Amino acid sequence: MRTLCEQRGVEVNRNKALHSIFGEYVKRLRDAGHLESLMTERILKSSISVLEAFSDVRNNKSLAHDNPILNYEESLLIFNHVASSIRFIKSIEAKTKHATTPKTITAPGDDLPF
């Protein structure tokens, strides 16, 4: 997340809390017109606390370490929520990166290896 924030021009340092950095990231997305609804902005802003809490579940309630495992239903809810947030962020980044990448026009045959 810190890398994406840096790419969006958000100042990142070890003394700055992740929720603060992520809040600025969401603001950059909004200000650039990449978010169409206030609901999307609200979901993203609330997602950072979920992503931060995910670390505890991963470390203390999963097979990542020798721990008792969280029940299936809660595990599925947590996984789906985190995965959905990550998929959305990746899709926004791919879409906006693609939209800002300059397109080059090539003549037929320019892509041939000789």
Distance bins in CASP14 RR format, pairs under 12 A and 6 or more apart:
PFRMAT RR
TARGET T0000
AUTHOR 0000-0000-0000
RMODE 2
METHOD distances of the structure
MODEL  1
1 7 0 0 0 0 0 1 0 0 0 0 0
1 8 0 0 0 0 0 1 0 0 0 0 0
1 10 0 0 0 0 1 0 0 0 0 0 0
1 12 0 0 0 0 1 0 0 0 0 0 0
1 16 0 0 0 0 0 1 0 0 0 0 0
1 17 0 0 0 0 0 1 0 0 0 0 0
1 18 1 0 0 1 0 0 0 0 0 0 0
1 19 0 0 0 0 0 1 0 0 0 0 0
1 20 0 0 0 0 0 1 0 0 0 0 0
1 21 1 0 0 1 0 0 0 0 0 0 0
1 22 1 0 0 1 0 0 0 0 0 0 0
1 23 0 0 0 0 0 1 0 0 0 0 0
1 24 0 0 0 0 0 1 0 0 0 0 0
1 25 1 0 0 1 0 0 0 0 0 0 0
1 26 0 0 0 0 0 1 0 0 0 0 0
1 44 0 0 0 0 0 1 0 0 0 0 0
1 47 0 0 0 0 0 1 0 0 0 0 0
1 48 0 0 0 0 1 0 0 0 0 0 0
1 51 1 0 0 1 0 0 0 0 0 0 0
1 52 0 0 0 0 0 1 0 0 0 0 0
1 54 0 0 0 0 0 1 0 0 0 0 0
1 85 0 0 0 0 0 1 0 0 0 0 0
1 86 0 0 0 0 1 0 0 0 0 0 0
1 89 0 0 0 0 1 0 0 0 0 0 0
1 90 0 0 0 0 0 1 0 0 0 0 0
1 93 0 0 0 0 0 1 0 0 0 0 0
2 8 0 0 0 0 0 1 0 0 0 0 0
2 9 0 0 0 0 0 1 0 0 0 0 0
2 10 0 0 0 0 1 0 0 0 0 0 0
2 11 0 0 0 0 0 1 0 0 0 0 0
2 12 1 0 1 0 0 0 0 0 0 0 0
2 13 0 0 0 0 1 0 0 0 0 0 0
2 14 0 0 0 0 1 0 0 0 0 0 0
2 16 0 0 0 0 1 0 0 0 0 0 0
2 17 0 0 0 0 0 1 0 0 0 0 0
2 18 1 0 0 1 0 0 0 0 0 0 0
2 20 0 0 0 0 0 1 0 0 0 0 0
2 21 1 0 0 1 0 0 0 0 0 0 0
2 22 0 0 0 0 1 0 0 0 0 0 0
2 24 0 0 0 0 0 1 0 0 0 0 0
2 25 0 0 0 0 1 0 0 0 0 0 0
3 9 0 0 0 0 0 1 0 0 0 0 0
3 10 0 0 0 0 0 1 0 0 0 0 0
3 12 0 0 0 0 1 0 0 0 0 0 0
3 21 0 0 0 0 0 1 0 0 0 0 0
3 25 0 0 0 0 0 1 0 0 0 0 0
3 89 0 0 0 0 0 1 0 0 0 0 0
3 93 0 0 0 0 0 1 0 0 0 0 0
4 10 0 0 0 0 1 0 0 0 0 0 0
4 12 0 0 0 0 1 0 0 0 0 0 0
4 18 0 0 0 0 0 1 0 0 0 0 0
4 21 0 0 0 0 1 0 0 0 0 0 0
4 22 0 0 0 0 1 0 0 0 0 0 0
4 23 0 0 0 0 0 1 0 0 0 0 0
4 24 0 0 0 0 0 1 0 0 0 0 0
4 25 1 0 0 1 0 0 0 0 0 0 0
4 26 0 0 0 0 0 1 0 0 0 0 0
4 28 0 0 0 0 1 0 0 0 0 0 0
4 29 0 0 0 0 0 1 0 0 0 0 0
4 86 0 0 0 0 0 1 0 0 0 0 0
4 89 1 0 0 1 0 0 0 0 0 0 0
4 90 0 0 0 0 1 0 0 0 0 0 0
4 92 0 0 0 0 1 0 0 0 0 0 0
4 93 1 0 0 1 0 0 0 0 0 0 0
4 94 0 0 0 0 0 1 0 0 0 0 0
4 96 0 0 0 0 0 1 0 0 0 0 0
4 97 0 0 0 0 0 1 0 0 0 0 0
5 11 0 0 0 0 1 0 0 0 0 0 0
5 12 1 0 1 0 0 0 0 0 0 0 0
5 13 0 0 0 0 0 1 0 0 0 0 0
5 16 0 0 0 0 1 0 0 0 0 0 0
5 18 0 0 0 0 1 0 0 0 0 0 0
5 19 0 0 0 0 0 1 0 0 0 0 0
5 20 0 0 0 0 1 0 0 0 0 0 0
5 21 1 0 1 0 0 0 0 0 0 0 0
5 22 1 0 0 1 0 0 0 0 0 0 0
5 23 0 0 0 0 1 0 0 0 0 0 0
5 24 1 0 0 1 0 0 0 0 0 0 0
5 25 1 0 1 0 0 0 0 0 0 0 0
5 26 0 0 0 0 1 0 0 0 0 0 0
5 27 0 0 0 0 0 1 0 0 0 0 0
5 28 0 0 0 0 1 0 0 0 0 0 0
5 29 0 0 0 0 0 1 0 0 0 0 0
5 48 0 0 0 0 0 1 0 0 0 0 0
5 89 0 0 0 0 0 1 0 0 0 0 0
5 93 0 0 0 0 0 1 0 0 0 0 0
6 12 1 0 1 0 0 0 0 0 0 0 0
6 13 0 0 0 0 0 1 0 0 0 0 0
6 16 0 0 0 0 0 1 0 0 0 0 0
6 21 0 0 0 0 1 0 0 0 0 0 0
6 24 0 0 0 0 0 1 0 0 0 0 0
6 25 0 0 0 0 1 0 0 0 0 0 0
6 28 0 0 0 0 0 1 0 0 0 0 0
7 25 0 0 0 0 1 0 0 0 0 0 0
7 28 0 0 0 0 1 0 0 0 0 0 0
7 29 0 0 0 0 0 1 0 0 0 0 0
7 89 0 0 0 0 0 1 0 0 0 0 0
7 93 0 0 0 0 1 0 0 0 0 0 0
7 96 0 0 0 0 0 1 0 0 0 0 0
7 97 0 0 0 0 1 0 0 0 0 0 0
7 100 0 0 0 0 0 1 0 0 0 0 0
8 21 0 0 0 0 1 0 0 0 0 0 0
8 22 0 0 0 0 0 1 0 0 0 0 0
8 23 0 0 0 0 0 1 0 0 0 0 0
8 24 0 0 0 0 1 0 0 0 0 0 0
8 25 1 0 1 0 0 0 0 0 0 0 0
8 26 0 0 0 0 1 0 0 0 0 0 0
8 27 0 0 0 0 1 0 0 0 0 0 0
8 28 1 0 1 0 0 0 0 0 0 0 0
8 29 1 0 0 1 0 0 0 0 0 0 0
8 30 0 0 0 0 0 1 0 0 0 0 0
8 31 0 0 0 0 0 1 0 0 0 0 0
8 32 0 0 0 0 1 0 0 0 0 0 0
8 34 0 0 0 0 1 0 0 0 0 0 0
8 89 0 0 0 0 0 1 0 0 0 0 0
8 92 0 0 0 0 0 1 0 0 0 0 0
8 93 0 0 0 0 1 0 0 0 0 0 0
8 96 0 0 0 0 1 0 0 0 0 0 0
8 97 0 0 0 0 0 1 0 0 0 0 0
8 100 0 0 0 0 0 1 0 0 0 0 0
9 21 0 0 0 0 0 1 0 0 0 0 0
9 24 0 0 0 0 1 0 0 0 0 0 0
9 25 0 0 0 0 1 0 0 0 0 0 0
9 27 0 0 0 0 0 1 0 0 0 0 0
9 28 1 0 0 1 0 0 0 0 0 0 0
9 29 0 0 0 0 0 1 0 0 0 0 0
9 31 0 0 0 0 0 1 0 0 0 0 0
9 32 0 0 0 0 0 1 0 0 0 0 0
10 16 0 0 0 0 1 0 0 0 0 0 0
10 18 0 0 0 0 0 1 0 0 0 0 0
10 20 0 0 0 0 1 0 0 0 0 0 0
10 21 1 0 1 0 0 0 0 0 0 0 0
10 22 0 0 0 0 1 0 0 0 0 0 0
10 23 0 0 0 0 1 0 0 0 0 0 0
10 24 1 0 1 0 0 0 0 0 0 0 0
10 25 1 0 1 0 0 0 0 0 0 0 0
10 26 0 0 0 0 1 0 0 0 0 0 0
10 27 0 0 0 0 1 0 0 0 0 0 0
10 28 1 0 0 1 0 0 0 0 0 0 0
10 29 0 0 0 0 0 1 0 0 0 0 0
10 31 0 0 0 0 0 1 0 0 0 0 0
11 20 0 0 0 0 1 0 0 0 0 0 0
11 21 0 0 0 0 1 0 0 0 0 0 0
11 24 1 0 0 1 0 0 0 0 0 0 0
11 25 0 0 0 0 0 1 0 0 0 0 0
11 28 0 0 0 0 0 1 0 0 0 0 0
12 18 0 0 0 0 1 0 0 0 0 0 0
12 20 0 0 0 0 1 0 0 0 0 0 0
12 21 1 0 1 0 0 0 0 0 0 0 0
12 22 0 0 0 0 0 1 0 0 0 0 0
12 24 0 0 0 0 1 0 0 0 0 0 0
12 25 0 0 0 0 1 0 0 0 0 0 0
13 20 0 0 0 0 0 1 0 0 0 0 0
13 21 0 0 0 0 1 0 0 0 0 0 0
14 21 0 0 0 0 0 1 0 0 0 0 0
15 21 0 0 0 0 0 1 0 0 0 0 0
16 22 0 0 0 0 0 1 0 0 0 0 0
16 23 0 0 0 0 0 1 0 0 0 0 0
16 24 0 0 0 0 1 0 0 0 0 0 0
16 25 0 0 0 0 0 1 0 0 0 0 0
17 23 0 0 0 0 1 0 0 0 0 0 0
17 24 0 0 0 0 0 1 0 0 0 0 0
17 48 0 0 0 0 1 0 0 0 0 0 0
17 49 0 0 0 0 0 1 0 0 0 0 0
17 52 0 0 0 0 1 0 0 0 0 0 0
18 24 0 0 0 0 0 1 0 0 0 0 0
18 25 0 0 0 0 0 1 0 0 0 0 0
18 47 0 0 0 0 0 1 0 0 0 0 0
18 48 1 0 0 1 0 0 0 0 0 0 0
18 49 0 0 0 0 1 0 0 0 0 0 0
18 50 0 0 0 0 0 1 0 0 0 0 0
18 51 1 0 0 1 0 0 0 0 0 0 0
18 52 1 0 0 1 0 0 0 0 0 0 0
18 53 0 0 0 0 0 1 0 0 0 0 0
18 54 0 0 0 0 0 1 0 0 0 0 0
18 55 0 0 0 0 0 1 0 0 0 0 0
19 25 0 0 0 0 0 1 0 0 0 0 0
19 26 0 0 0 0 0 1 0 0 0 0 0
19 44 0 0 0 0 0 1 0 0 0 0 0
19 45 0 0 0 0 1 0 0 0 0 0 0
19 46 0 0 0 0 0 1 0 0 0 0 0
19 47 0 0 0 0 0 1 0 0 0 0 0
19 48 1 0 1 0 0 0 0 0 0 0 0
19 49 1 0 0 1 0 0 0 0 0 0 0
19 50 0 0 0 0 0 1 0 0 0 0 0
19 51 0 0 0 0 1 0 0 0 0 0 0
19 52 1 0 0 1 0 0 0 0 0 0 0
19 53 0 0 0 0 0 1 0 0 0 0 0
20 26 0 0 0 0 0 1 0 0 0 0 0
20 27 0 0 0 0 0 1 0 0 0 0 0
20 45 0 0 0 0 0 1 0 0 0 0 0
20 48 0 0 0 0 1 0 0 0 0 0 0
20 52 0 0 0 0 0 1 0 0 0 0 0
21 27 0 0 0 0 0 1 0 0 0 0 0
21 28 0 0 0 0 0 1 0 0 0 0 0
21 48 0 0 0 0 1 0 0 0 0 0 0
21 51 0 0 0 0 0 1 0 0 0 0 0
21 52 0 0 0 0 0 1 0 0 0 0 0
22 28 0 0 0 0 0 1 0 0 0 0 0
22 29 0 0 0 0 0 1 0 0 0 0 0
22 41 0 0 0 0 0 1 0 0 0 0 0
22 44 1 0 0 1 0 0 0 0 0 0 0
22 45 1 0 0 1 0 0 0 0 0 0 0
22 46 0 0 0 0 0 1 0 0 0 0 0
22 47 0 0 0 0 1 0 0 0 0 0 0
22 48 1 0 1 0 0 0 0 0 0 0 0
22 49 0 0 0 0 1 0 0 0 0 0 0
22 50 0 0 0 0 0 1 0 0 0 0 0
22 51 1 0 0 1 0 0 0 0 0 0 0
22 52 0 0 0 0 1 0 0 0 0 0 0
22 85 0 0 0 0 0 1 0 0 0 0 0
22 89 0 0 0 0 1 0 0 0 0 0 0
23 29 0 0 0 0 1 0 0 0 0 0 0
23 30 0 0 0 0 1 0 0 0 0 0 0
23 31 0 0 0 0 0 1 0 0 0 0 0
23 41 0 0 0 0 1 0 0 0 0 0 0
23 42 0 0 0 0 0 1 0 0 0 0 0
23 44 0 0 0 0 1 0 0 0 0 0 0
23 45 1 0 0 1 0 0 0 0 0 0 0
23 46 0 0 0 0 0 1 0 0 0 0 0
23 47 0 0 0 0 0 1 0 0 0 0 0
23 48 1 0 0 1 0 0 0 0 0 0 0
23 49 0 0 0 0 0 1 0 0 0 0 0
23 51 0 0 0 0 0 1 0 0 0 0 0
24 30 0 0 0 0 0 1 0 0 0 0 0
24 31 0 0 0 0 0 1 0 0 0 0 0
24 44 0 0 0 0 0 1 0 0 0 0 0
24 45 0 0 0 0 0 1 0 0 0 0 0
24 48 0 0 0 0 0 1 0 0 0 0 0
25 31 0 0 0 0 0 1 0 0 0 0 0
25 32 0 0 0 0 0 1 0 0 0 0 0
25 34 0 0 0 0 0 1 0 0 0 0 0
25 35 0 0 0 0 0 1 0 0 0 0 0
25 41 0 0 0 0 0 1 0 0 0 0 0
25 44 0 0 0 0 1 0 0 0 0 0 0
25 45 0 0 0 0 1 0 0 0 0 0 0
25 47 0 0 0 0 0 1 0 0 0 0 0
25 48 0 0 0 0 1 0 0 0 0 0 0
25 51 0 0 0 0 0 1 0 0 0 0 0
25 89 0 0 0 0 1 0 0 0 0 0 0
25 92 0 0 0 0 0 1 0 0 0 0 0
25 93 0 0 0 0 0 1 0 0 0 0 0
26 32 0 0 0 0 0 1 0 0 0 0 0
26 33 0 0 0 0 0 1 0 0 0 0 0
26 34 0 0 0 0 1 0 0 0 0 0 0
26 35 1 0 0 1 0 0 0 0 0 0 0
26 38 0 0 0 0 0 1 0 0 0 0 0
26 40 0 0 0 0 1 0 0 0 0 0 0
26 41 1 0 0 1 0 0 0 0 0 0 0
26 42 0 0 0 0 1 0 0 0 0 0 0
26 43 0 0 0 0 1 0 0 0 0 0 0
26 44 1 0 1 0 0 0 0 0 0 0 0
26 45 1 0 1 0 0 0 0 0 0 0 0
26 46 0 0 0 0 0 1 0 0 0 0 0
26 47 0 0 0 0 1 0 0 0 0 0 0
26 48 0 0 0 0 1 0 0 0 0 0 0
26 85 0 0 0 0 0 1 0 0 0 0 0
26 88 0 0 0 0 0 1 0 0 0 0 0
26 89 0 0 0 0 1 0 0 0 0 0 0
26 92 0 0 0 0 0 1 0 0 0 0 0
27 33 0 0 0 0 0 1 0 0 0 0 0
27 34 0 0 0 0 0 1 0 0 0 0 0
27 35 0 0 0 0 1 0 0 0 0 0 0
27 41 0 0 0 0 1 0 0 0 0 0 0
27 44 0 0 0 0 0 1 0 0 0 0 0
27 45 0 0 0 0 1 0 0 0 0 0 0
28 34 0 0 0 0 1 0 0 0 0 0 0
28 35 0 0 0 0 1 0 0 0 0 0 0
28 41 0 0 0 0 0 1 0 0 0 0 0
28 44 0 0 0 0 0 1 0 0 0 0 0
28 92 0 0 0 0 0 1 0 0 0 0 0
28 93 0 0 0 0 0 1 0 0 0 0 0
28 96 0 0 0 0 0 1 0 0 0 0 0
29 35 1 0 1 0 0 0 0 0 0 0 0
29 36 0 0 0 0 0 1 0 0 0 0 0
29 37 0 0 0 0 0 1 0 0 0 0 0
29 40 0 0 0 0 1 0 0 0 0 0 0
29 41 0 0 0 0 1 0 0 0 0 0 0
29 44 1 0 0 1 0 0 0 0 0 0 0
29 45 0 0 0 0 0 1 0 0 0 0 0
29 88 0 0 0 0 0 1 0 0 0 0 0
29 89 0 0 0 0 1 0 0 0 0 0 0
29 91 0 0 0 0 0 1 0 0 0 0 0
29 92 1 0 0 1 0 0 0 0 0 0 0
29 93 0 0 0 0 1 0 0 0 0 0 0
29 95 0 0 0 0 0 1 0 0 0 0 0
29 96 0 0 0 0 1 0 0 0 0 0 0
30 36 0 0 0 0 1 0 0 0 0 0 0
30 37 0 0 0 0 0 1 0 0 0 0 0
30 38 0 0 0 0 1 0 0 0 0 0 0
30 40 0 0 0 0 1 0 0 0 0 0 0
30 41 1 0 1 0 0 0 0 0 0 0 0
30 42 0 0 0 0 0 1 0 0 0 0 0
30 44 0 0 0 0 1 0 0 0 0 0 0
30 45 0 0 0 0 0 1 0 0 0 0 0
30 92 0 0 0 0 0 1 0 0 0 0 0
31 41 0 0 0 0 0 1 0 0 0 0 0
32 92 0 0 0 0 0 1 0 0 0 0 0
32 93 0 0 0 0 0 1 0 0 0 0 0
32 95 0 0 0 0 0 1 0 0 0 0 0
32 96 1 0 0 1 0 0 0 0 0 0 0
32 99 0 0 0 0 0 1 0 0 0 0 0
32 100 0 0 0 0 1 0 0 0 0 0 0
33 40 0 0 0 0 0 1 0 0 0 0 0
33 41 0 0 0 0 0 1 0 0 0 0 0
33 92 0 0 0 0 0 1 0 0 0 0 0
33 95 0 0 0 0 0 1 0 0 0 0 0
33 96 0 0 0 0 1 0 0 0 0 0 0
33 99 0 0 0 0 0 1 0 0 0 0 0
34 40 0 0 0 0 1 0 0 0 0 0 0
34 41 0 0 0 0 0 1 0 0 0 0 0
34 44 0 0 0 0 0 1 0 0 0 0 0
34 88 0 0 0 0 0 1 0 0 0 0 0
34 89 0 0 0 0 0 1 0 0 0 0 0
34 91 0 0 0 0 0 1 0 0 0 0 0
34 92 1 0 1 0 0 0 0 0 0 0 0
34 93 0 0 0 0 1 0 0 0 0 0 0
34 94 0 0 0 0 0 1 0 0 0 0 0
34 95 1 0 0 1 0 0 0 0 0 0 0
34 96 1 0 1 0 0 0 0 0 0 0 0
34 97 0 0 0 0 0 1 0 0 0 0 0
34 99 0 0 0 0 1 0 0 0 0 0 0
34 100 0 0 0 0 0 1 0 0 0 0 0
35 41 1 0 1 0 0 0 0 0 0 0 0
35 42 0 0 0 0 0 1 0 0 0 0 0
35 43 0 0 0 0 1 0 0 0 0 0 0
35 44 1 0 0 1 0 0 0 0 0 0 0
35 45 0 0 0 0 0 1 0 0 0 0 0
35 88 0 0 0 0 0 1 0 0 0 0 0
35 89 0 0 0 0 0 1 0 0 0 0 0
35 92 0 0 0 0 1 0 0 0 0 0 0
35 95 0 0 0 0 0 1 0 0 0 0 0
35 96 0 0 0 0 0 1 0 0 0 0 0
36 92 0 0 0 0 0 1 0 0 0 0 0
37 43 0 0 0 0 1 0 0 0 0 0 0
37 44 0 0 0 0 0 1 0 0 0 0 0
38 44 0 0 0 0 0 1 0 0 0 0 0
38 45 0 0 0 0 0 1 0 0 0 0 0
39 45 0 0 0 0 0 1 0 0 0 0 0
39 46 0 0 0 0 0 1 0 0 0 0 0
40 46 0 0 0 0 0 1 0 0 0 0 0
40 47 0 0 0 0 0 1 0 0 0 0 0
40 85 0 0 0 0 0 1 0 0 0 0 0
40 88 0 0 0 0 1 0 0 0 0 0 0
40 89 0 0 0 0 0 1 0 0 0 0 0
40 91 0 0 0 0 0 1 0 0 0 0 0
40 92 0 0 0 0 1 0 0 0 0 0 0
41 47 0 0 0 0 0 1 0 0 0 0 0
41 88 0 0 0 0 0 1 0 0 0 0 0
41 92 0 0 0 0 0 1 0 0 0 0 0
42 48 0 0 0 0 0 1 0 0 0 0 0
43 49 0 0 0 0 0 1 0 0 0 0 0
43 50 0 0 0 0 1 0 0 0 0 0 0
43 81 0 0 0 0 0 1 0 0 0 0 0
43 84 0 0 0 0 1 0 0 0 0 0 0
43 85 1 0 0 1 0 0 0 0 0 0 0
43 88 0 0 0 0 1 0 0 0 0 0 0
43 89 0 0 0 0 0 1 0 0 0 0 0
44 50 0 0 0 0 0 1 0 0 0 0 0
44 51 0 0 0 0 0 1 0 0 0 0 0
44 84 0 0 0 0 0 1 0 0 0 0 0
44 85 1 0 0 1 0 0 0 0 0 0 0
44 86 0 0 0 0 0 1 0 0 0 0 0
44 88 1 0 0 1 0 0 0 0 0 0 0
44 89 1 0 0 1 0 0 0 0 0 0 0
44 92 0 0 0 0 1 0 0 0 0 0 0
45 51 0 0 0 0 0 1 0 0 0 0 0
45 85 0 0 0 0 0 1 0 0 0 0 0
46 52 0 0 0 0 0 1 0 0 0 0 0
46 53 0 0 0 0 0 1 0 0 0 0 0
46 81 0 0 0 0 0 1 0 0 0 0 0
46 85 0 0 0 0 1 0 0 0 0 0 0
47 53 0 0 0 0 0 1 0 0 0 0 0
47 54 0 0 0 0 0 1 0 0 0 0 0
47 81 1 0 0 1 0 0 0 0 0 0 0
47 82 0 0 0 0 1 0 0 0 0 0 0
47 83 0 0 0 0 0 1 0 0 0 0 0
47 84 0 0 0 0 1 0 0 0 0 0 0
47 85 1 0 1 0 0 0 0 0 0 0 0
47 86 0 0 0 0 1 0 0 0 0 0 0
47 87 0 0 0 0 0 1 0 0 0 0 0
47 88 0 0 0 0 1 0 0 0 0 0 0
47 89 0 0 0 0 1 0 0 0 0 0 0
48 54 0 0 0 0 0 1 0 0 0 0 0
48 55 0 0 0 0 0 1 0 0 0 0 0
48 82 0 0 0 0 0 1 0 0 0 0 0
48 85 0 0 0 0 1 0 0 0 0 0 0
48 89 0 0 0 0 0 1 0 0 0 0 0
49 55 0 0 0 0 0 1 0 0 0 0 0
49 56 0 0 0 0 0 1 0 0 0 0 0
49 81 0 0 0 0 0 1 0 0 0 0 0
49 82 0 0 0 0 0 1 0 0 0 0 0
49 85 0 0 0 0 0 1 0 0 0 0 0
50 56 0 0 0 0 0 1 0 0 0 0 0
50 57 0 0 0 0 1 0 0 0 0 0 0
50 77 0 0 0 0 0 1 0 0 0 0 0
50 78 0 0 0 0 1 0 0 0 0 0 0
50 79 0 0 0 0 0 1 0 0 0 0 0
50 80 0 0 0 0 0 1 0 0 0 0 0
50 81 1 0 0 1 0 0 0 0 0 0 0
50 82 1 0 0 1 0 0 0 0 0 0 0
50 83 0 0 0 0 0 1 0 0 0 0 0
50 84 0 0 0 0 0 1 0 0 0 0 0
50 85 1 0 0 1 0 0 0 0 0 0 0
50 86 0 0 0 0 0 1 0 0 0 0 0
51 57 0 0 0 0 0 1 0 0 0 0 0
51 58 0 0 0 0 0 1 0 0 0 0 0
51 78 0 0 0 0 0 1 0 0 0 0 0
51 81 0 0 0 0 1 0 0 0 0 0 0
51 82 1 0 0 1 0 0 0 0 0 0 0
51 83 0 0 0 0 0 1 0 0 0 0 0
51 84 0 0 0 0 0 1 0 0 0 0 0
51 85 1 0 0 1 0 0 0 0 0 0 0
51 86 0 0 0 0 1 0 0 0 0 0 0
51 89 0 0 0 0 1 0 0 0 0 0 0
52 58 0 0 0 0 0 1 0 0 0 0 0
52 82 0 0 0 0 0 1 0 0 0 0 0
52 85 0 0 0 0 0 1 0 0 0 0 0
53 59 0 0 0 0 0 1 0 0 0 0 0
53 60 0 0 0 0 0 1 0 0 0 0 0
53 61 0 0 0 0 0 1 0 0 0 0 0
53 78 0 0 0 0 1 0 0 0 0 0 0
53 81 0 0 0 0 0 1 0 0 0 0 0
53 82 0 0 0 0 1 0 0 0 0 0 0
54 60 0 0 0 0 0 1 0 0 0 0 0
54 61 0 0 0 0 0 1 0 0 0 0 0
54 62 0 0 0 0 1 0 0 0 0 0 0
54 64 0 0 0 0 0 1 0 0 0 0 0
54 70 0 0 0 0 0 1 0 0 0 0 0
54 75 0 0 0 0 0 1 0 0 0 0 0
54 77 0 0 0 0 0 1 0 0 0 0 0
54 78 1 0 0 1 0 0 0 0 0 0 0
54 79 0 0 0 0 1 0 0 0 0 0 0
54 80 0 0 0 0 0 1 0 0 0 0 0
54 81 0 0 0 0 1 0 0 0 0 0 0
54 82 1 0 1 0 0 0 0 0 0 0 0
54 83 0 0 0 0 0 1 0 0 0 0 0
54 85 0 0 0 0 1 0 0 0 0 0 0
54 86 0 0 0 0 0 1 0 0 0 0 0
55 61 0 0 0 0 0 1 0 0 0 0 0
55 62 0 0 0 0 0 1 0 0 0 0 0
55 64 0 0 0 0 0 1 0 0 0 0 0
55 65 0 0 0 0 0 1 0 0 0 0 0
55 78 0 0 0 0 0 1 0 0 0 0 0
55 82 0 0 0 0 0 1 0 0 0 0 0
56 62 0 0 0 0 0 1 0 0 0 0 0
56 64 0 0 0 0 0 1 0 0 0 0 0
56 65 0 0 0 0 0 1 0 0 0 0 0
56 67 0 0 0 0 0 1 0 0 0 0 0
56 70 0 0 0 0 0 1 0 0 0 0 0
56 78 0 0 0 0 0 1 0 0 0 0 0
57 63 0 0 0 0 0 1 0 0 0 0 0
57 64 0 0 0 0 1 0 0 0 0 0 0
57 65 0 0 0 0 0 1 0 0 0 0 0
57 67 0 0 0 0 1 0 0 0 0 0 0
57 68 0 0 0 0 0 1 0 0 0 0 0
57 69 0 0 0 0 0 1 0 0 0 0 0
57 70 1 0 0 1 0 0 0 0 0 0 0
57 71 0 0 0 0 0 1 0 0 0 0 0
57 74 0 0 0 0 1 0 0 0 0 0 0
57 75 0 0 0 0 1 0 0 0 0 0 0
57 77 0 0 0 0 0 1 0 0 0 0 0
57 78 1 0 1 0 0 0 0 0 0 0 0
57 79 0 0 0 0 1 0 0 0 0 0 0
57 81 0 0 0 0 0 1 0 0 0 0 0
57 82 0 0 0 0 1 0 0 0 0 0 0
58 64 1 0 1 0 0 0 0 0 0 0 0
58 65 0 0 0 0 1 0 0 0 0 0 0
58 67 0 0 0 0 1 0 0 0 0 0 0
58 69 0 0 0 0 0 1 0 0 0 0 0
58 70 0 0 0 0 0 1 0 0 0 0 0
58 75 0 0 0 0 0 1 0 0 0 0 0
58 78 0 0 0 0 1 0 0 0 0 0 0
58 79 0 0 0 0 0 1 0 0 0 0 0
58 82 0 0 0 0 1 0 0 0 0 0 0
59 65 1 0 1 0 0 0 0 0 0 0 0
59 66 0 0 0 0 0 1 0 0 0 0 0
59 67 1 0 0 1 0 0 0 0 0 0 0
59 70 0 0 0 0 0 1 0 0 0 0 0
60 66 0 0 0 0 0 1 0 0 0 0 0
60 67 1 0 1 0 0 0 0 0 0 0 0
60 68 0 0 0 0 1 0 0 0 0 0 0
60 69 0 0 0 0 0 1 0 0 0 0 0
60 70 0 0 0 0 1 0 0 0 0 0 0
61 67 1 0 1 0 0 0 0 0 0 0 0
61 68 1 0 0 1 0 0 0 0 0 0 0
61 69 1 0 0 1 0 0 0 0 0 0 0
61 70 1 1 0 0 0 0 0 0 0 0 0
61 71 0 0 0 0 1 0 0 0 0 0 0
61 72 0 0 0 0 0 1 0 0 0 0 0
61 74 0 0 0 0 1 0 0 0 0 0 0
61 75 1 0 0 1 0 0 0 0 0 0 0
61 78 0 0 0 0 1 0 0 0 0 0 0
61 79 0 0 0 0 0 1 0 0 0 0 0
62 68 0 0 0 0 1 0 0 0 0 0 0
62 69 1 0 0 1 0 0 0 0 0 0 0
62 70 1 0 0 1 0 0 0 0 0 0 0
62 71 0 0 0 0 0 1 0 0 0 0 0
62 74 0 0 0 0 0 1 0 0 0 0 0
62 75 1 0 0 1 0 0 0 0 0 0 0
62 78 0 0 0 0 1 0 0 0 0 0 0
62 79 0 0 0 0 1 0 0 0 0 0 0
63 69 1 0 0 1 0 0 0 0 0 0 0
63 70 0 0 0 0 0 1 0 0 0 0 0
63 75 0 0 0 0 0 1 0 0 0 0 0
64 70 0 0 0 0 0 1 0 0 0 0 0
69 75 1 0 0 1 0 0 0 0 0 0 0
70 76 0 0 0 0 1 0 0 0 0 0 0
70 77 0 0 0 0 1 0 0 0 0 0 0
70 78 1 0 0 1 0 0 0 0 0 0 0
70 79 0 0 0 0 0 1 0 0 0 0 0
71 77 0 0 0 0 0 1 0 0 0 0 0
71 78 0 0 0 0 0 1 0 0 0 0 0
72 78 0 0 0 0 0 1 0 0 0 0 0
72 79 0 0 0 0 0 1 0 0 0 0 0
73 79 0 0 0 0 0 1 0 0 0 0 0
73 80 0 0 0 0 0 1 0 0 0 0 0
74 80 0 0 0 0 0 1 0 0 0 0 0
74 81 0 0 0 0 0 1 0 0 0 0 0
75 81 0 0 0 0 0 1 0 0 0 0 0
75 82 0 0 0 0 0 1 0 0 0 0 0
75 83 0 0 0 0 0 1 0 0 0 0 0
76 82 0 0 0 0 0 1 0 0 0 0 0
76 83 0 0 0 0 0 1 0 0 0 0 0
77 83 0 0 0 0 0 1 0 0 0 0 0
77 84 0 0 0 0 0 1 0 0 0 0 0
78 84 0 0 0 0 0 1 0 0 0 0 0
78 85 0 0 0 0 0 1 0 0 0 0 0
79 85 0 0 0 0 0 1 0 0 0 0 0
79 86 0 0 0 0 0 1 0 0 0 0 0
79 87 0 0 0 0 0 1 0 0 0 0 0
80 86 0 0 0 0 0 1 0 0 0 0 0
80 87 0 0 0 0 0 1 0 0 0 0 0
81 87 0 0 0 0 0 1 0 0 0 0 0
81 88 0 0 0 0 0 1 0 0 0 0 0
82 88 0 0 0 0 0 1 0 0 0 0 0
82 89 0 0 0 0 0 1 0 0 0 0 0
83 89 0 0 0 0 0 1 0 0 0 0 0
83 90 0 0 0 0 0 1 0 0 0 0 0
84 90 0 0 0 0 0 1 0 0 0 0 0
84 91 0 0 0 0 0 1 0 0 0 0 0
85 91 0 0 0 0 0 1 0 0 0 0 0
85 92 0 0 0 0 0 1 0 0 0 0 0
86 92 0 0 0 0 0 1 0 0 0 0 0
86 93 0 0 0 0 0 1 0 0 0 0 0
87 93 0 0 0 0 0 1 0 0 0 0 0
87 94 0 0 0 0 0 1 0 0 0 0 0
88 94 0 0 0 0 0 1 0 0 0 0 0
88 95 0 0 0 0 0 1 0 0 0 0 0
89 95 0 0 0 0 0 1 0 0 0 0 0
89 96 0 0 0 0 0 1 0 0 0 0 0
90 96 0 0 0 0 0 1 0 0 0 0 0
90 97 0 0 0 0 0 1 0 0 0 0 0
91 97 0 0 0 0 0 1 0 0 0 0 0
91 98 0 0 0 0 0 1 0 0 0 0 0
92 98 0 0 0 0 0 1 0 0 0 0 0
92 99 0 0 0 0 0 1 0 0 0 0 0
93 99 0 0 0 0 0 1 0 0 0 0 0
93 100 0 0 0 0 0 1 0 0 0 0 0
94 100 0 0 0 0 0 1 0 0 0 0 0
94 101 0 0 0 0 0 1 0 0 0 0 0
95 101 0 0 0 0 0 1 0 0 0 0 0
104 110 0 0 0 0 1 0 0 0 0 0 0
104 111 0 0 0 0 0 1 0 0 0 0 0
106 112 0 0 0 0 0 1 0 0 0 0 0
END
